[in-house]
Amino acid sequence: MKINFNPDFSRLKKTDIAVIVAVVLVFVSFLVAVKMLSDTVEKHYDNEIIVCLDAGHGGDDVGAVSADGQRYEKDDNLTLTLKVSEELEELGVKTVLTRDSDEAVSLKDRCKKANKKRCDLFVAIHRNSSPTGTGVEAWISKREKDDEKTTAKTLVSELSTVMGIADRGVKNGYRDKTANNYYINANTNMPSILLEVGFITSEEDNAAFDENIDQMAEKIAKVIYDSLQN
């Protein structure tokens, strides 16, 4: 038996049509919302630890430069970040890298990636710059998230010991009055730390960085791992 389906919408009342249109719109809106949510965050299992490692600068943005102009911050940041990632993976911690090569990545995209992956911690690795500065320091938000200050203090202390340079402590906010916080600290949903691993403008700090980089990576990974066990 052949069935012809040819509905006559002309018999529908305006109210009926309005209801049908409303139902369709609600359904379409639901599908759009689901798609947007899936693009915003990803599933995160309770027993899974995910850390976002952010190698500062990259591409045309070289960051700070050594006194002789031969050393770029972007390169030191990436080298140390990749080593830390390897150490964390060996400890069973999943790592998300904002960049794994010499490429330009916007601050917005760095934070967006960490937020989408629902990372447990965000650590940005940088080198400092000043004509006379030396030592290790960390920056966190003025409005601290969870126990990030304790983790930052331990990172600074361990690195200053390994490198044999000054412990400059943990600071809140931004280096001057042009902003309240560093962008990554203000725009990540998880605890976040901007780590300044010595001054690239200091020959002493650069020598300590090069001579101890493997041990530095081990220490950073261990501190991060321990901080996320509670």
C-alpha positions as YAML, in Angstrom:
chain: A
units: angstrom
residues:
- id: 1
  name: MET
  ca: [0.00, 0.00, 0.00]
- id: 2
  name: LYS
  ca: [1.45, 3.36, -1.01]
- id: 3
  name: ILE
  ca: [1.06, 6.18, 1.45]
- id: 4
  name: ASN
  ca: [1.26, 9.74, 0.23]
- id: 5
  name: PHE
  ca: [2.43, 12.20, 2.84]
- id: 6
  name: ASN
  ca: [1.48, 15.65, 1.69]
- id: 7
  name: PRO
  ca: [0.33, 17.66, 4.69]
- id: 8
  name: ASP
  ca: [-1.89, 20.65, 4.05]
- id: 9
  name: PHE
  ca: [-0.45, 23.40, 6.23]
- id: 10
  name: SER
  ca: [-3.04, 25.83, 4.95]
- id: 11
  name: ARG
  ca: [-5.55, 24.36, 7.41]
- id: 12
  name: LEU
  ca: [-3.37, 25.17, 10.41]
- id: 13
  name: LYS
  ca: [-4.26, 28.14, 12.53]
- id: 14
  name: LYS
  ca: [-1.76, 30.93, 13.08]
- id: 15
  name: THR
  ca: [-1.43, 29.86, 16.72]
- id: 16
  name: ASP
  ca: [-0.60, 26.31, 15.64]
- id: 17
  name: ILE
  ca: [2.07, 27.57, 13.26]
- id: 18
  name: ALA
  ca: [3.52, 29.79, 15.99]
- id: 19
  name: VAL
  ca: [3.76, 26.82, 18.35]
- id: 20
  name: ILE
  ca: [5.50, 24.70, 15.71]
- id: 21
  name: VAL
  ca: [7.98, 27.47, 14.94]
- id: 22
  name: ALA
  ca: [8.66, 27.96, 18.65]
- id: 23
  name: VAL
  ca: [9.32, 24.25, 19.16]
- id: 24
  name: VAL
  ca: [11.70, 24.18, 16.19]
- id: 25
  name: LEU
  ca: [13.56, 27.23, 17.47]
- id: 26
  name: VAL
  ca: [13.94, 25.73, 20.93]
- id: 27
  name: PHE
  ca: [15.29, 22.50, 19.46]
- id: 28
  name: VAL
  ca: [17.74, 24.33, 17.21]
- id: 29
  name: SER
  ca: [18.87, 26.50, 20.14]
- id: 30
  name: PHE
  ca: [19.46, 23.38, 22.19]
- id: 31
  name: LEU
  ca: [21.65, 21.86, 19.47]
- id: 32
  name: VAL
  ca: [23.64, 25.10, 19.13]
- id: 33
  name: ALA
  ca: [24.14, 25.29, 22.91]
- id: 34
  name: VAL
  ca: [25.41, 21.70, 23.04]
- id: 35
  name: LYS
  ca: [27.83, 22.40, 20.20]
- id: 36
  name: MET
  ca: [29.11, 25.59, 21.84]
- id: 37
  name: LEU
  ca: [29.57, 23.84, 25.18]
- id: 38
  name: SER
  ca: [31.52, 21.02, 23.58]
- id: 39
  name: ASP
  ca: [33.79, 23.61, 21.96]
- id: 40
  name: THR
  ca: [34.29, 25.41, 25.28]
- id: 41
  name: VAL
  ca: [35.18, 22.63, 27.70]
- id: 42
  name: GLU
  ca: [36.15, 18.99, 27.46]
- id: 43
  name: LYS
  ca: [35.36, 16.08, 29.75]
- id: 44
  name: HIS
  ca: [37.61, 15.84, 32.78]
- id: 45
  name: TYR
  ca: [37.76, 12.64, 34.80]
- id: 46
  name: ASP
  ca: [38.12, 12.91, 38.57]
- id: 47
  name: ASN
  ca: [41.22, 10.71, 38.65]
- id: 48
  name: GLU
  ca: [42.93, 12.61, 35.83]
- id: 49
  name: ILE
  ca: [45.42, 15.40, 36.53]
- id: 50
  name: ILE
  ca: [45.97, 17.87, 33.70]
- id: 51
  name: VAL
  ca: [48.53, 20.67, 33.80]
- id: 52
  name: CYS
  ca: [48.86, 23.41, 31.20]
- id: 53
  name: LEU
  ca: [52.47, 24.46, 30.59]
- id: 54
  name: ASP
  ca: [52.85, 27.80, 28.87]
- id: 55
  name: ALA
  ca: [56.20, 28.60, 27.25]
- id: 56
  name: GLY
  ca: [56.09, 32.39, 27.21]
- id: 57
  name: HIS
  ca: [56.44, 34.38, 23.98]
- id: 58
  name: GLY
  ca: [57.33, 32.70, 20.64]
- id: 59
  name: GLY
  ca: [57.58, 33.51, 16.96]
- id: 60
  name: ASP
  ca: [58.17, 37.19, 16.29]
- id: 61
  name: ASP
  ca: [57.67, 37.87, 20.00]
- id: 62
  name: VAL
  ca: [61.13, 36.98, 21.29]
- id: 63
  name: GLY
  ca: [60.54, 38.25, 24.81]
- id: 64
  name: ALA
  ca: [63.48, 39.57, 26.81]
- id: 65
  name: VAL
  ca: [66.96, 39.52, 25.28]
- id: 66
  name: SER
  ca: [70.36, 38.91, 26.90]
- id: 67
  name: ALA
  ca: [72.82, 41.76, 27.34]
- id: 68
  name: ASP
  ca: [74.82, 40.69, 24.27]
- id: 69
  name: GLY
  ca: [71.66, 40.35, 22.16]
- id: 70
  name: GLN
  ca: [72.40, 36.73, 21.31]
- id: 71
  name: ARG
  ca: [69.94, 34.98, 23.61]
- id: 72
  name: TYR
  ca: [66.15, 35.15, 23.34]
- id: 73
  name: GLU
  ca: [63.76, 34.46, 26.19]
- id: 74
  name: LYS
  ca: [61.33, 32.57, 23.93]
- id: 75
  name: ASP
  ca: [63.95, 29.87, 23.34]
- id: 76
  name: ASP
  ca: [64.83, 29.34, 27.01]
- id: 77
  name: ASN
  ca: [61.14, 29.24, 27.91]
- id: 78
  name: LEU
  ca: [60.38, 26.53, 25.36]
- id: 79
  name: THR
  ca: [63.44, 24.42, 26.18]
- id: 80
  name: LEU
  ca: [62.58, 24.30, 29.89]
- id: 81
  name: THR
  ca: [58.87, 23.82, 29.28]
- id: 82
  name: LEU
  ca: [59.40, 20.77, 27.08]
- id: 83
  name: LYS
  ca: [61.65, 19.21, 29.71]
- id: 84
  name: VAL
  ca: [59.10, 19.86, 32.46]
- id: 85
  name: SER
  ca: [56.40, 18.29, 30.28]
- id: 86
  name: GLU
  ca: [58.48, 15.13, 29.87]
- id: 87
  name: GLU
  ca: [59.05, 14.90, 33.63]
- id: 88
  name: LEU
  ca: [55.35, 15.36, 34.41]
- id: 89
  name: GLU
  ca: [54.29, 12.75, 31.86]
- id: 90
  name: GLU
  ca: [56.65, 10.28, 33.52]
- id: 91
  name: LEU
  ca: [54.89, 11.01, 36.82]
- id: 92
  name: GLY
  ca: [51.55, 10.21, 35.21]
- id: 93
  name: VAL
  ca: [50.41, 13.80, 34.79]
- id: 94
  name: LYS
  ca: [48.82, 14.76, 31.48]
- id: 95
  name: THR
  ca: [50.26, 17.98, 30.08]
- id: 96
  name: VAL
  ca: [48.77, 20.50, 27.70]
- id: 97
  name: LEU
  ca: [51.25, 22.79, 25.94]
- id: 98
  name: THR
  ca: [50.22, 26.20, 24.67]
- id: 99
  name: ARG
  ca: [53.07, 25.85, 22.17]
- id: 100
  name: ASP
  ca: [55.62, 23.12, 21.45]
- id: 101
  name: SER
  ca: [57.59, 24.97, 18.79]
- id: 102
  name: ASP
  ca: [58.74, 28.49, 17.94]
- id: 103
  name: GLU
  ca: [55.34, 29.88, 17.08]
- id: 104
  name: ALA
  ca: [53.33, 32.95, 18.04]
- id: 105
  name: VAL
  ca: [50.32, 32.22, 20.24]
- id: 106
  name: SER
  ca: [48.10, 34.98, 21.62]
- id: 107
  name: LEU
  ca: [47.55, 35.27, 25.36]
- id: 108
  name: LYS
  ca: [43.83, 34.84, 24.71]
- id: 109
  name: ASP
  ca: [44.37, 31.54, 22.91]
- id: 110
  name: ARG
  ca: [46.72, 30.28, 25.63]
- id: 111
  name: CYS
  ca: [44.08, 30.82, 28.31]
- id: 112
  name: LYS
  ca: [41.29, 29.55, 26.09]
- id: 113
  name: LYS
  ca: [43.14, 26.28, 25.51]
- id: 114
  name: ALA
  ca: [43.73, 25.73, 29.22]
- id: 115
  name: ASN
  ca: [40.13, 26.52, 30.08]
- id: 116
  name: LYS
  ca: [38.78, 24.25, 27.34]
- id: 117
  name: LYS
  ca: [40.91, 21.36, 28.57]
- id: 118
  name: ARG
  ca: [39.75, 22.07, 32.14]
- id: 119
  name: CYS
  ca: [43.31, 21.95, 33.42]
- id: 120
  name: ASP
  ca: [44.01, 21.68, 37.15]
- id: 121
  name: LEU
  ca: [46.93, 24.12, 37.07]
- id: 122
  name: PHE
  ca: [48.43, 26.63, 34.63]
- id: 123
  name: VAL
  ca: [52.15, 27.37, 34.83]
- id: 124
  name: ALA
  ca: [53.71, 29.97, 32.54]
- id: 125
  name: ILE
  ca: [57.49, 29.77, 32.23]
- id: 126
  name: HIS
  ca: [59.43, 32.98, 31.58]
- id: 127
  name: ARG
  ca: [62.83, 34.61, 32.06]
- id: 128
  name: ASN
  ca: [63.10, 38.00, 33.75]
- id: 129
  name: SER
  ca: [64.86, 41.15, 32.53]
- id: 130
  name: SER
  ca: [66.61, 44.04, 34.28]
- id: 131
  name: PRO
  ca: [70.03, 45.75, 34.06]
- id: 132
  name: THR
  ca: [70.92, 44.61, 37.58]
- id: 133
  name: GLY
  ca: [68.34, 41.96, 38.53]
- id: 134
  name: THR
  ca: [69.02, 38.37, 39.55]
- id: 135
  name: GLY
  ca: [67.00, 35.54, 41.06]
- id: 136
  name: VAL
  ca: [63.75, 33.58, 40.73]
- id: 137
  name: GLU
  ca: [60.26, 34.95, 41.38]
- id: 138
  name: ALA
  ca: [56.63, 34.09, 40.67]
- id: 139
  name: TRP
  ca: [53.47, 36.09, 40.04]
- id: 140
  name: ILE
  ca: [49.91, 35.13, 40.93]
- id: 141
  name: SER
  ca: [46.57, 36.92, 40.84]
- id: 142
  name: LYS
  ca: [45.62, 39.53, 43.44]
- id: 143
  name: ARG
  ca: [42.62, 37.31, 44.16]
- id: 144
  name: GLU
  ca: [44.34, 34.00, 44.78]
- id: 145
  name: LYS
  ca: [42.80, 30.80, 43.44]
- id: 146
  name: ASP
  ca: [42.93, 27.78, 45.74]
- id: 147
  name: ASP
  ca: [46.43, 27.05, 47.04]
- id: 148
  name: GLU
  ca: [48.43, 28.57, 44.18]
- id: 149
  name: LYS
  ca: [50.50, 30.79, 46.48]
- id: 150
  name: THR
  ca: [51.88, 27.82, 48.40]
- id: 151
  name: THR
  ca: [52.77, 26.06, 45.14]
- id: 152
  name: ALA
  ca: [54.38, 29.23, 43.78]
- id: 153
  name: LYS
  ca: [56.44, 29.71, 46.96]
- id: 154
  name: THR
  ca: [57.71, 26.13, 46.79]
- id: 155
  name: LEU
  ca: [58.61, 26.46, 43.11]
- id: 156
  name: VAL
  ca: [60.58, 29.66, 43.72]
- id: 157
  name: SER
  ca: [62.35, 28.23, 46.75]
- id: 158
  name: GLU
  ca: [63.32, 24.97, 45.03]
- id: 159
  name: LEU
  ca: [64.55, 26.71, 41.86]
- id: 160
  name: SER
  ca: [66.58, 29.32, 43.70]
- id: 161
  name: THR
  ca: [68.27, 26.52, 45.65]
- id: 162
  name: VAL
  ca: [69.02, 24.44, 42.57]
- id: 163
  name: MET
  ca: [70.30, 27.43, 40.58]
- id: 164
  name: GLY
  ca: [72.14, 29.03, 43.49]
- id: 165
  name: ILE
  ca: [70.55, 32.43, 42.91]
- id: 166
  name: ALA
  ca: [68.26, 34.69, 44.94]
- id: 167
  name: ASP
  ca: [64.73, 33.80, 46.05]
- id: 168
  name: ARG
  ca: [62.71, 36.89, 45.11]
- id: 169
  name: GLY
  ca: [59.46, 35.48, 46.48]
- id: 170
  name: VAL
  ca: [55.89, 35.41, 45.23]
- id: 171
  name: LYS
  ca: [54.13, 38.59, 44.15]
- id: 172
  name: ASN
  ca: [50.49, 39.39, 43.53]
- id: 173
  name: GLY
  ca: [49.12, 41.40, 40.63]
- id: 174
  name: TYR
  ca: [51.26, 43.07, 38.00]
- id: 175
  name: ARG
  ca: [54.74, 44.58, 37.89]
- id: 176
  name: ASP
  ca: [53.43, 48.15, 37.58]
- id: 177
  name: LYS
  ca: [50.13, 50.05, 37.68]
- id: 178
  name: THR
  ca: [49.24, 49.49, 34.02]
- id: 179
  name: ALA
  ca: [47.21, 46.36, 34.90]
- id: 180
  name: ASN
  ca: [45.72, 44.61, 37.92]
- id: 181
  name: ASN
  ca: [47.07, 41.16, 37.02]
- id: 182
  name: TYR
  ca: [49.06, 39.43, 34.35]
- id: 183
  name: TYR
  ca: [46.70, 38.33, 31.58]
- id: 184
  name: ILE
  ca: [47.15, 34.62, 32.15]
- id: 185
  name: ASN
  ca: [46.45, 34.96, 35.87]
- id: 186
  name: ALA
  ca: [43.31, 37.00, 35.22]
- id: 187
  name: ASN
  ca: [41.86, 34.86, 32.44]
- id: 188
  name: THR
  ca: [42.43, 31.24, 33.47]
- id: 189
  name: ASN
  ca: [39.75, 29.39, 35.42]
- id: 190
  name: MET
  ca: [42.24, 27.29, 37.36]
- id: 191
  name: PRO
  ca: [45.10, 28.25, 39.73]
- id: 192
  name: SER
  ca: [47.82, 29.89, 37.65]
- id: 193
  name: ILE
  ca: [51.44, 30.84, 38.22]
- id: 194
  name: LEU
  ca: [53.77, 32.97, 36.12]
- id: 195
  name: LEU
  ca: [57.25, 31.75, 36.91]
- id: 196
  name: GLU
  ca: [60.29, 33.96, 36.19]
- id: 197
  name: VAL
  ca: [63.26, 31.56, 36.08]
- id: 198
  name: GLY
  ca: [66.19, 33.92, 36.56]
- id: 199
  name: PHE
  ca: [67.16, 37.03, 34.60]
- id: 200
  name: ILE
  ca: [68.20, 36.57, 31.00]
- id: 201
  name: THR
  ca: [70.11, 39.84, 31.33]
- id: 202
  name: SER
  ca: [72.33, 38.32, 34.05]
- id: 203
  name: GLU
  ca: [75.34, 36.23, 33.05]
- id: 204
  name: GLU
  ca: [75.21, 34.51, 36.44]
- id: 205
  name: ASP
  ca: [71.55, 33.55, 36.03]
- id: 206
  name: ASN
  ca: [72.09, 32.35, 32.46]
- id: 207
  name: ALA
  ca: [74.99, 30.13, 33.53]
- id: 208
  name: ALA
  ca: [72.86, 28.69, 36.35]
- id: 209
  name: PHE
  ca: [69.99, 28.12, 33.91]
- id: 210
  name: ASP
  ca: [72.15, 26.23, 31.43]
- id: 211
  name: GLU
  ca: [74.07, 24.15, 33.98]
- id: 212
  name: ASN
  ca: [71.04, 23.04, 35.99]
- id: 213
  name: ILE
  ca: [68.20, 22.89, 33.48]
- id: 214
  name: ASP
  ca: [67.57, 19.15, 33.84]
- id: 215
  name: GLN
  ca: [67.43, 19.33, 37.62]
- id: 216
  name: MET
  ca: [65.24, 22.44, 37.38]
- id: 217
  name: ALA
  ca: [62.77, 20.57, 35.20]
- id: 218
  name: GLU
  ca: [62.68, 17.68, 37.67]
- id: 219
  name: LYS
  ca: [62.05, 20.04, 40.59]
- id: 220
  name: ILE
  ca: [59.29, 21.96, 38.82]
- id: 221
  name: ALA
  ca: [57.54, 18.72, 37.84]
- id: 222
  name: LYS
  ca: [57.84, 17.26, 41.35]
- id: 223
  name: VAL
  ca: [56.48, 20.40, 43.03]
- id: 224
  name: ILE
  ca: [53.56, 20.52, 40.61]
- id: 225
  name: TYR
  ca: [52.85, 16.82, 41.06]
- id: 226
  name: ASP
  ca: [52.95, 17.02, 44.86]
- id: 227
  name: SER
  ca: [50.72, 20.11, 44.92]
- id: 228
  name: LEU
  ca: [47.98, 18.33, 42.99]
- id: 229
  name: GLN
  ca: [47.85, 15.19, 45.12]
- id: 230
  name: ASN
  ca: [45.58, 16.68, 47.78]
...
